[in-house]
Structures are given as C-alpha cells and as structure tokens.
Amino acid sequence: MKVRLDRSRIVKPVYEGDNQPTYITDYVPLSVFDKVTYNTHIAVIYAYRPPAPTNSTIEQGLQKALSEYREWAGRLGKNDKGDPVILLNDEGVKFVEASAEYTLDQAMPFKPSTALLSLHPSLEGVEELAQVQLTRFTCGSLVVGFTSHHLVADGNATSNFLVAWGQACRGLDIKPSPSPLNNRSIFTPRDPPLFEFEHNGVEFITKKLMNIKSTYPGDELTDNIIVHKVHFTKEFLTKLKTKASSACRDEKPYSTFESLVAHLWRAITRARGLQGFETTQVRISVNGRGRLNPRVPNEYFGNLVLWAFPTARVKDLLNEPLPFAAMIIHDAIAKVNDNYFKSFIDFASYKVQEDEDLIPTADMNRSVLHPNLEVDSWLRFPFYDLDFGGGSPYIFMPSYFPTEGMMFLLPSFIGDGSIDAFIPLFQQNLASFKQVCYSLV
C-alpha cells in the first residue's frame, strides 16, 4: 500500500477557560499494574467513509482531549528516587498527515499484512507516548492510525480516551462525562502483606528463566507467519456457546468469549500438530476494575489487568469434548478475583522491590508463542464509538502483529454480534486450521 507522508508535527494539549491542569505534581508514578504489563507500543487502525471531518477539526479535538488525558502528551522518565514515572511535561504527540493516490475501496478489505504498517507511524524508537496518522484517499475516505504506549494505559482506558477525542471533535464538552480517574496510587499494599497466591513464575519470572524460555527454535521464522482473519457469525457463536455449555456445572452458561477461546485453543493446537504429552496454555487478560473490592471505576486511566493461564495436556484438550476446554478457561478466569489482585499488589510492592532479578513475564519481543497462545479480547471496549463527526468507523482492527499464537478478538464492524479473530499461524499450519476452525464436531 503506497502512502505519501505529507506533513508531520507535534500536537500539544490546549487548556481553555476553567479547563486547566489539575495535577499537583510534575509526574505520575507507574503503578504495579503499569510496571508488569507490556513495555511496547500498540497500533490500531480506523477507516471512515466520506464525508470525513477535516484534519484541522480532528487536530483541535485531540488538543482538547489531551488536556483531560495529559499522560499521552508526556514522556516516560524517572523521579528523583529513580522510580519509573510518566512526566507531565505536555511535550505532545506526533501528528502525521498522509495521502494515498487511490480509493479506499481499492485498498479494501484491509487484510492483515505489512501494508497496514504504512497507515500509522512507526512503533520503533518512539519517545512520544501516542501518535496519530490521518491518511486521505481520493474518494474522500479517511483512515486514522493511532499508536499508544501500553505502560500508559490498557485497552479499557485507551478506548475511553479515544471516545473522548471524538466527543471533543464534535464540539461536545468532555466534562459532563465521568472524567478520567488519574490517581494511580490507589493500589496500596496491605500491612502486613498477604501473599495468598504464587506470583513468581506467573506475572514475574527470574531473568535467567526468561532467557531460557525466550529461546524457541522458531523465533527466527517470522517470514513464515501468516496472520489469518476468521469471521464467526452470530449463528455459529450461538451454537458454539450451547455446545460448550452443555456440561456446565452452573445454571449460567459459559460466555461467548470463553466458548470461542476454548474452540480456538483446540483448533490451533490440532493444526499445530502438537504431541499428546505436551502442555499448552492460554494467556488471557482479566480486567480488575470490576473484580477489586471496592470496585475501581471504569474511568480509571492506566493499566489494571492481570492474566489467567488455563493449562492442559494436548491429549486431554483434543480427546475431551469442547466443554472440557471451556471449563478450564472459565475456572482459570474465575480465580483471578479480588483476593488474587490484592495478593499481586502485595507481592509486587514488597517481593519484587526486594528482588531485582524478578522481571515481568509479559514480553512482546518473542515472535513465536508455540505451544502456547495469548488472546487479547477487545470485545467489550467501545472502540467503535470513536466518532469524529462523520459517524462511526467502517473498519476497526489491530495493525500487523505477526506473533505466532497471539490472537486478537474484535466485534465485527457489521454490528450484528459476530466476531472477527486475527490469528497468526505458521504457513504450514494454516491449511489444517482452516479445515477445523468452523467445525463443531
């Protein structure tokens, strides 16, 4: 996809009237949840049909939104104690204007490929914590590429910011909506601490063990990885959920998410041709906002995610019926509850501070997760609510992330309850996966 970069500049927050900076410090310390997440940039892509608002309108809305979410306009740094922080220096975000000499229909559908990388700024060597690229097509359509640093915010918080940006572009006051909760110091450890669960080897690992686990013989085979997009209709998902819940121990059936992940776990494991004695697990993000007691408001801005790790032997996963995998996933997610989150806060606040050899297991530097999987679910985030003034996006999708085994789940832009899954696989496993991905047998 040939895209011409026309102009690049830095956009900074604009404070108007009573909307002045309310922070009492020059920085925001990273919380224990920020420190344990992925130290990387994430990119998403939106596509809009004409009429699309002007670049100037989108830029002005961004300036207003940044006045409420100052962290995006800051920089990563350290305080006088050497602790990692977000510097609230308003140095701004990168804002790129670009154009393409063809229509959006000629470029559609956006298939997961390296071509998507031309629709957003590079993720390498970036000091800005957020970046924007507006690409105009000859038909008047607009593609917006947005990149953000994961240490600043998780998907829930980032999607809230994007919605606020759209509101500002439409001339709406962000203030009547719940303002972002910016206090990252609310996660205080207990005294005395209670390490109720094991966190060494789960969220944290020693540097020596990480180096051993990071050496997989396929890590250099990135050219052999295909990101395959699968569309699951609402009808298929209903049947899948019914089958997955057929042996459910509770009156409430397993969720659509649990049922779909169970299905994909089995399908990918079968396509990989793993041996029966091997063990496979799935890394699943769990939002702590509704699990901590007292509940943390949805408007909390930052990271508040831990992970569930459902695990099974290959022969059990494939020989047992679908409800077996769904049960393992459901039980693993249920265990990441209030007690678990508080145990993590204690461990990260005390043990990790004492042991410099412990580092997070969240690692985006690997290109192969085999025999394991990771699933990033964006099913409940309001990404499709980013309306700059011309309506909801026609397409929303992640950029090109060819990490074998790292899946993204998104609600389909059709808006009928169907789901799109982006699944990176080795080329030699793709045909086998296609044979079983829609099978309910």
C-alpha positions, 0 to 999 in steps of 0.5 A: 500500500503506497502512502505519501507522508505529507506533513508531520508535527507535534500536537500539544494539549490546549487548556481553555477557560476553567479547563486547566491542569489539575495535577499537583505534581510534575509526574505520575508514578507507574503503578504495579499494574503499569510496571508488569504489563507490556513495555511496547507500543500498540497500533490500531487502525480506523477507516471512515467513509466520506464525508470525513471531518477535516484534519484541522477539526480532528487536530483541535479535538485531540488538543482538547482531549489531551488536556483531560488525558495529559499522560499521552502528551508526556514522556516516560522518565524517572523521579528523583528516587529513580522510580519509573514515572510518566512526566507531565511535561505536555511535550505532545504527540506526533501528528502525521498527515498522509495521502494515498493516490487511490480509493479506499475501496481499492485498498479494501478489505484491509487484510492483515499484512505489512501494508497496514504498517504504512497507515500509522507511524512507526512503533520503533524508537518512539519517545512520544507516548501516542501518535496519530496518522490521518491518511486521505484517499481520493474518494474522500475516505479517511483512515486514522492510525493511532499508536499508544504506549501500553505502560500508559494505559490498557485497552479499557482506558485507551478506548475511553480516551479515544471516545473522548477525542471524538466527543471533543471533535464534535464540539461536545464538552468532555466534562459532563462525562465521568472524567478520567480517574488519574490517581494511580496510587490507589493500589496500596499494599496491605500491612502486613502483606498477604501473599495468598497466591504464587506470583513468581513464575506467573506475572514475574519470572527470574531473568535467567528463566526468561532467557531460557524460555525466550529461546524457541527454535522458531523465533527466527521464522517470522517470514513464515507467519501468516496472520489469518482473519476468521469471521464467526457469525452470530449463528455459529457463536450461538451454537458454539456457546450451547455446545460448550455449555452443555456440561456446565456445572452452573445454571449460567452458561459459559460466555461467548468469549470463553466458548470461542477461546476454548474452540480456538485453543483446540483448533490451533493446537490440532493444526499445530500438530502438537504431541499428546504429552505436551502442555499448552496454555492460554494467556488471557487478560482479566480486567480488575476494575470490576473484580477489586473490592471496592470496585475501581471505576471504569474511568480509571486511566492506566493499566489494571489487568492481570492474566489467567493461564488455563493449562492442559495436556494436548491429549486431554484438550483434543480427546475431551469434548469442547466443554472440557476446554471451556471449563478450564478457561472459565475456572482459570478466569474465575480465580483471578478475583479480588483476593488474587489482585490484592495478593499481586499488589502485595507481592509486587510492592514488597517481593519484587522491590526486594528482588531485582532479578524478578522481571515481568513475564509479559514480553512482546519481543518473542515472535513465536508463542508455540505451544502456547497462545495469548488472546487479547479480547477487545470485545467489550471496549467501545472502540467503535464509538470513536466518532469524529463527526462523520459517524462511526468507523467502517473498519476497526482492527489491530495493525500487523502483529505477526506473533505466532499464537497471539490472537486478537478478538474484535466485534465485527464492524457489521454490528450484528454480534459476530466476531472477527479473530486475527490469528497468526499461524505458521504457513504450514499450519494454516491449511489444517486450521482452516479445515477445523476452525468452523467445525463443531464436531 
